Amino acid sequence: MYFTDRGIEELADRRGEEEVSLAWLADRLRAFVDEHPEHEVPVERLASWLARLDDDLGEDE
């Protein structure tokens, strides 16, 4: 288990039944980076990965 799995599990446990828009998620990611600019690169990578998921369908990574 990766260290991040704990945070992901907490997110699923606490908010897993909620539905959110991608616009809401984008706003939350911007707010996080505003508060924690040292995490800008990983957040950017995550956002780009999420944005391109459909582009990678069927391709091996």
PEGIFEN-V771411 format. One record per pair of residues at least 24 apart in sequence whose C-alpha atoms are under 10 Angstrom apart, sorted by the first residue. I is the first residue (numbers start at 1). GAP is how many residues later the second one is. Records with the same first field share a line. If there is no record, write none. Layout:
I=GAP + GAP
This chain:
22=29
